[in-house]
Amino acid sequence: MIAFLIFLATYLLMECVTWCTHKFVMHGFLWYLHEDHHQPKYAHVFERNDLFFVIFATPSILLFYFGAEAGFDYKFFIGLGIFAYGLSYFIVHDIIIHQRLKLFKNTKNKYLIALRKGHKVHHKHLGKEHGECFGMLFVPFKYFKI
């Protein structure tokens, strides 16, 4: 039971980590890597922004390794929570919102529509300043209005 609570707490905390990282790191000193994600699309499959996948996967991998080495202690379940959030992020951000795979294209789900609206507002700014809606799973209520 404690392992599940560690996993769940980590997963939920990752939304706060994501918001802060997106606002202060990706729209801050690592804007160079994130910038192409805010530009009109070009013919490349990958963006520099995709390097964040490697950056954010590293702590999860290390926690898996050291947690397994220690007999599957709390570190393993923190790594699992980070991994689950990263998988959720990929599905929501890359597949549902940006349609890198053409799934969920014609959804009528109010939550998914609100996610897309919030992210569209985030992307209306091509520069790193004046951004809003930096999270991923939490959607402000104003985006549920049609």
Kinemage of the C-alpha trace (Angstrom):
@kinemage 1
@onewidth
@group {chain A} dominant
@subgroup {mainchain}
@vectorlist {calphas} color= white
{ca met a 1} P 0.000 0.000 0.000
{ca ile a 2} L 2.806 2.445 0.850
{ca ala a 3} L 4.442 1.732 -2.521
{ca phe a 4} L 1.225 2.677 -4.320
{ca leu a 5} L 0.905 5.891 -2.285
{ca ile a 6} L 4.507 6.834 -3.133
{ca phe a 7} L 3.788 6.165 -6.810
{ca leu a 8} L 0.527 8.152 -6.755
{ca ala a 9} L 1.989 11.095 -4.821
{ca thr a 10} L 4.925 11.256 -7.249
{ca tyr a 11} L 2.608 11.101 -10.271
{ca leu a 12} L 0.451 13.944 -8.932
{ca leu a 13} L 3.449 16.026 -7.832
{ca met a 14} L 4.854 15.774 -11.350
{ca glu a 15} L 2.154 18.175 -12.590
{ca cys a 16} L 3.661 20.857 -10.321
{ca val a 17} L 7.184 19.922 -11.408
{ca thr a 18} L 6.082 20.088 -15.051
{ca trp a 19} L 4.467 23.502 -14.623
{ca cys a 20} L 7.560 24.969 -12.926
{ca thr a 21} L 9.988 23.329 -15.357
{ca his a 22} L 7.993 24.456 -18.377
{ca lys a 23} L 7.664 28.048 -17.144
{ca phe a 24} L 11.117 28.644 -15.643
{ca val a 25} L 13.422 26.236 -17.510
{ca met a 26} L 11.894 25.616 -20.936
{ca his a 27} L 10.717 29.232 -21.223
{ca gly a 28} L 13.860 30.348 -19.411
{ca phe a 29} L 17.495 29.329 -19.772
{ca leu a 30} L 16.754 26.297 -22.012
{ca trp a 31} L 14.499 28.240 -24.374
{ca tyr a 32} L 16.934 27.350 -27.178
{ca leu a 33} L 15.782 23.716 -26.966
{ca his a 34} L 12.081 24.554 -26.572
{ca glu a 35} L 11.841 27.400 -29.088
{ca asp a 36} L 11.236 25.264 -32.182
{ca his a 37} L 8.176 23.798 -30.474
{ca his a 38} L 6.567 27.262 -30.554
{ca gln a 39} L 7.345 27.955 -34.183
{ca pro a 40} L 5.136 27.088 -37.145
{ca lys a 41} L 5.708 23.472 -38.082
{ca tyr a 42} L 8.305 22.514 -40.613
{ca ala a 43} L 8.983 19.215 -42.391
{ca his a 44} L 11.060 17.579 -39.623
{ca val a 45} L 9.782 14.651 -37.613
{ca phe a 46} L 11.784 15.629 -34.513
{ca glu a 47} L 12.292 18.968 -32.779
{ca arg a 48} L 15.099 20.118 -30.484
{ca asn a 49} L 12.328 20.198 -27.897
{ca asp a 50} L 12.222 16.384 -28.068
{ca leu a 51} L 15.556 16.321 -26.196
{ca phe a 52} L 13.577 17.126 -23.047
{ca phe a 53} L 12.322 13.543 -23.210
{ca val a 54} L 15.872 12.338 -22.574
{ca ile a 55} L 16.499 14.983 -19.910
{ca phe a 56} L 13.309 14.117 -18.009
{ca ala a 57} L 13.648 10.335 -18.443
{ca thr a 58} L 17.098 10.284 -16.832
{ca pro a 59} L 15.956 10.715 -13.184
{ca ser a 60} L 13.303 8.039 -13.667
{ca ile a 61} L 15.829 5.573 -15.099
{ca leu a 62} L 18.296 6.265 -12.282
{ca leu a 63} L 15.600 5.877 -9.629
{ca phe a 64} L 14.475 2.590 -11.206
{ca tyr a 65} L 18.037 1.312 -11.166
{ca phe a 66} L 18.995 2.378 -7.652
{ca gly a 67} L 15.583 1.452 -6.261
{ca ala a 68} L 15.805 -2.050 -7.741
{ca glu a 69} L 19.366 -2.410 -6.435
{ca ala a 70} L 18.079 -1.562 -2.946
{ca gly a 71} L 15.368 -4.231 -3.045
{ca phe a 72} L 12.649 -2.186 -4.749
{ca asp a 73} L 12.548 0.510 -2.119
{ca tyr a 74} L 10.827 3.905 -2.323
{ca lys a 75} L 13.221 5.121 -5.064
{ca phe a 76} L 11.856 2.529 -7.465
{ca phe a 77} L 8.267 3.708 -6.923
{ca ile a 78} L 9.232 7.366 -7.296
{ca gly a 79} L 10.849 6.422 -10.613
{ca leu a 80} L 7.670 4.560 -11.567
{ca gly a 81} L 5.562 7.648 -10.794
{ca ile a 82} L 7.837 9.827 -12.926
{ca phe a 83} L 7.723 7.263 -15.741
{ca ala a 84} L 3.900 7.030 -15.609
{ca tyr a 85} L 3.622 10.814 -15.745
{ca gly a 86} L 6.061 10.941 -18.670
{ca leu a 87} L 3.997 8.346 -20.531
{ca ser a 88} L 0.837 10.331 -19.784
{ca tyr a 89} L 2.562 13.487 -20.986
{ca phe a 90} L 3.572 11.823 -24.248
{ca ile a 91} L 0.050 10.529 -24.867
{ca val a 92} L -1.664 13.807 -23.968
{ca his a 93} L 0.825 16.294 -25.421
{ca asp a 94} L 2.217 14.573 -28.484
{ca ile a 95} L -0.679 12.333 -29.528
{ca ile a 96} L -3.873 14.047 -28.333
{ca ile a 97} L -2.890 17.732 -28.486
{ca his a 98} L -0.286 17.986 -31.259
{ca gln a 99} L -1.541 14.990 -33.273
{ca arg a 100} L 1.923 13.596 -33.972
{ca leu a 101} L -0.004 10.364 -34.397
{ca lys a 102} L -3.437 10.937 -35.866
{ca leu a 103} L -5.492 9.492 -33.012
{ca phe a 104} L -8.293 11.201 -31.062
{ca lys a 105} L -8.612 13.680 -33.926
{ca asn a 106} L -12.381 14.071 -33.719
{ca thr a 107} L -12.913 13.705 -29.986
{ca lys a 108} L -16.013 15.079 -28.323
{ca asn a 109} L -14.576 14.618 -24.825
{ca lys a 110} L -14.901 17.955 -22.980
{ca tyr a 111} L -11.704 17.436 -20.991
{ca leu a 112} L -9.617 16.690 -24.097
{ca ile a 113} L -11.138 19.666 -25.932
{ca ala a 114} L -10.300 21.907 -22.942
{ca leu a 115} L -6.724 20.541 -22.923
{ca arg a 116} L -6.349 21.455 -26.593
{ca lys a 117} L -7.781 24.950 -26.031
{ca gly a 118} L -5.442 25.636 -23.129
{ca his a 119} L -2.443 24.433 -25.073
{ca lys a 120} L -3.467 26.467 -28.113
{ca val a 121} L -3.521 29.569 -25.901
{ca his a 122} L -0.046 28.614 -24.683
{ca his a 123} L 1.210 28.370 -28.263
{ca lys a 124} L -0.276 31.645 -29.458
{ca his a 125} L 2.898 33.257 -28.110
{ca leu a 126} L 5.809 32.481 -30.417
{ca gly a 127} L 8.359 33.877 -27.974
{ca lys a 128} L 9.240 32.776 -24.473
{ca glu a 129} L 7.529 35.729 -22.774
{ca his a 130} L 3.853 36.191 -21.881
{ca gly a 131} L 3.094 32.485 -21.756
{ca glu a 132} L 0.222 30.897 -19.909
{ca cys a 133} L -1.132 27.390 -19.330
{ca phe a 134} L 2.197 25.687 -18.545
{ca gly a 135} L 0.837 22.473 -17.040
{ca met a 136} L -0.415 19.353 -18.746
{ca leu a 137} L -3.146 17.502 -16.840
{ca phe a 138} L -4.733 20.366 -14.913
{ca val a 139} L -6.844 22.541 -17.184
{ca pro a 140} L -8.168 25.877 -15.901
{ca phe a 141} L -11.973 25.909 -15.857
{ca lys a 142} L -12.189 28.780 -18.358
{ca tyr a 143} L -11.097 26.394 -21.152
{ca phe a 144} L -14.128 24.175 -20.592
{ca lys a 145} L -16.399 26.969 -21.833
{ca ile a 146} L -17.375 26.712 -25.469
